[in-house]
Amino acid sequence: MNTSEIEKKQKKISPSLYDEIEAAEQKVRKLKEKLKLMQSREKEKNKKFVFELICNEHLDIVPLKKWEESIEAIKSLLNTKIASTDKKPELKIEKKSDTNEVTVE
C-alpha cells in the first residue's frame, strides 16, 4: 500500500472534526426544518379549532370594533405572550480553514 491509499483508509475510518461538525450542522438544519414544519401544522390546526370555537359560541357575530376594544383584556385572560419575544438564541459554529480554528458563539 502506498501512502495515499493509507490516507484514504484513515479518512474513511476516522472522519476529521470538520467533517463531524459539518454533519452535525446538516442534522441541526434538518431538525430545525422539521420543527418549523411541525409548528406550522400545529398553528394551522389551532387556528381551525379556535375559529370553530368562536363560531360555536356565536362570537362570530360580534362586531370588529368590539373585538379591537377587547383584545387586550382577552390576551390578559388567556395569559398569552407574543411569540417573537420568546425566541431562543442560535448556536453558531464557524471554522477557519486557513488556521484550523473553530469558534463557537
N, C-alpha and C positions, 0 to 999 in steps of 0.2 A: 504494500500500500504506500502510495506517495502522500506527501503532507496535505495536499488539497483534499484527498479522499478522507483522510483522518479528520480534517477540519469540518467537512460536510457532515460526517457521522456525529461529531461532537455537537454541532449546531442542532441536529435532529434530536439528539438525546437531551441536551440541556439548553433551552432557548435563553437568549440573553434577557436581562432585566427589561430592556427596552421593548422586546417582543411581548413579554408578560404584561408590561404597562399598556401597550397598545391593545392587547387582547382584553384587558380589564376595562379600558376606556370604551371599546366597542360594546362590551357587555353592558356597561353603565348606560350608554346611548340607547341600546335596545330596551333595557329595563325602563328608562325614562319615557321612551315612546309608548311602551306597553302601559305604563302608569297613566300617561296622558290620555290614552285611548279609553282606559277603564274609567277614569274620572269624567271624561266627556260623556260616555254612555250613562254613567250614574247620574250626571247632571240632567241629561235629557229625560231620563226615567223619572227623576224627581220633579222636573217641570210638568210632565204629563200628569203625575199624581196630584200635584198642588192645584193645577188647573181644574182637574176633575173634582177635587175637594171644594174649591171655590164655587164651581157650578152646582154641585150637590147641596151646598149650603145656601144657594141662591144669592151669593155675594157678587155674582157677575152682573147684577142689575144696579149695583152701587155706582154712582157717577164717578168719573175720573177725578174730579176736583176733590171729592170726599176721600178718595184713596190717597191723593197727594197730601192732603192735610193730615191724614192719619198714619202715614208711612213710618215716621219716627217712633210713634207710640207702638206700632206693630213690631218694629225691629226690637224695641226695648223689651216688649213682652216675650218675644222669641229668643231674646238674648243672643243675637247673631253678631258676628264680626265680619267686616269686609275682607274678602279673601286676599286682596292684594297686600294687606298688612301682615299676613301670616306666612309670607314666603320664607323658605329655608335657604341659607347660604349654600352656594355651589362649591364643590371641591375642584380646584383647577390644578392640573399637573402639566408642567412644561419640561421638555427635555431639550438640552442644547447639544447638538451633535458635535460641534467643534471642541467642546470642553468635557464631554461625557458627564455633564452635570444635570441633575434632576431637581427641580424646585417644586414645592407643593405650597399652594396658597390656601 
